[in-house]
């Protein structure tokens, strides 16, 4: 099996950021973090964790997302986007992902990525 950098199960990464208008949907009456933006943030944190450990010439792409959006996060809320690498099996990576606002879980689930060579 080919080695792809220093990726190993248990590695974690996180990012804190405020919910801004560009991350929300407004058809709910009160603008709240949209599900597509929540998923995008989860993917970015996982991608950045993996990318920091890969050798030159490789990157990752997402191919599966299984998350549940459980609670709203309004404009101005400080959210924490967190991921943990659960499994690194050759090119295939499985991440546990979560978004929280304080003690409240906004969304959680799993995200899969695969390692690919960067096109020249």
C-alpha positions in Angstrom: 0.0 0.0 0.0 1.3 3.4 -0.9 2.2 5.9 1.8 0.5 9.3 1.6 2.3 11.6 4.0 1.8 11.5 7.8 -2.0 11.0 8.0 -3.1 8.8 10.9 -6.4 8.1 12.7 -7.0 10.4 15.7 -5.7 13.6 14.1 -8.0 16.5 14.7 -8.5 20.1 13.3 -10.9 22.9 14.1 -11.8 26.4 13.0 -13.9 29.0 14.8 -15.8 31.7 12.9 -18.8 33.9 13.2 -21.9 33.1 11.2 -22.0 35.9 8.6 -24.9 36.7 6.2 -23.2 35.0 3.3 -23.4 31.7 5.2 -27.1 31.9 5.8 -30.5 31.3 4.2 -33.1 34.0 4.8 -36.4 32.3 3.7 -36.8 31.0 7.3 -37.8 34.5 8.5 -34.6 34.8 10.6 -31.3 34.2 8.8 -29.6 31.0 9.9 -26.6 29.0 8.8 -27.6 27.1 5.7 -27.1 23.3 5.4 -24.9 23.6 2.2 -22.6 26.2 3.9 -22.4 24.0 7.1 -21.3 21.1 4.9 -18.9 23.2 3.0 -17.2 24.4 6.2 -17.0 20.7 7.4 -15.4 19.7 4.1 -12.9 22.6 4.2 -11.7 21.8 7.8 -11.2 18.1 6.8 -9.5 19.1 3.5 -7.1 21.4 5.3 -6.2 18.8 7.9 -5.4 16.3 5.2 -3.6 18.7 2.9 -1.2 19.7 5.7 0.0 16.2 5.9 0.2 15.2 2.2 3.4 15.2 0.1 3.8 17.7 -2.7 1.8 16.8 -5.8 -1.2 15.4 -3.9 -4.6 16.7 -2.7 -7.9 15.3 -1.6 -11.4 15.5 -3.0 -14.6 14.8 -1.1 -16.9 12.0 -2.4 -19.4 11.3 0.4 -21.1 13.4 3.1 -23.5 12.0 5.7 -24.5 14.7 8.1 -27.5 15.9 10.0 -28.3 19.6 10.5 -29.7 19.5 14.1 -30.1 23.1 15.2 -30.0 26.7 13.9 -27.1 29.1 14.2 -28.0 32.7 13.7 -26.0 35.6 12.3 -23.3 36.6 14.7 -23.1 33.2 16.5 -19.6 32.0 17.0 -19.4 28.4 15.7 -16.7 25.8 16.0 -16.2 23.5 13.0 -14.3 20.4 14.1 -13.1 17.2 12.4 -11.3 14.0 13.5 -9.7 11.6 11.1 -11.3 8.2 12.0 -9.7 6.1 9.3 -6.8 6.4 6.8 -6.9 3.4 4.5 -4.5 4.0 1.6 -6.1 6.8 -0.4 -9.4 6.7 1.4 -10.0 8.9 4.4 -13.0 9.0 6.8 -13.6 12.0 9.0 -16.0 12.6 11.8 -17.3 16.1 11.5 -19.2 18.5 13.8 -20.3 22.1 14.1 -21.2 23.5 17.5 -22.2 26.8 19.0 -21.1 26.6 22.6 -22.6 23.4 24.0 -25.2 23.1 21.3 -24.6 20.7 18.4 -25.5 22.5 15.1 -24.6 19.6 12.9 -22.7 16.3 12.9 -21.8 13.3 10.9 -19.2 11.8 8.6 -17.3 12.8 5.5 -15.2 10.8 3.1 -12.3 12.1 1.0 -9.8 10.4 -1.3 -6.2 11.3 -2.1 -5.5 12.1 -5.7 -2.5 13.4 -7.6 -2.7 17.1 -8.6 -3.2 17.5 -12.4 -0.2 19.0 -14.1 
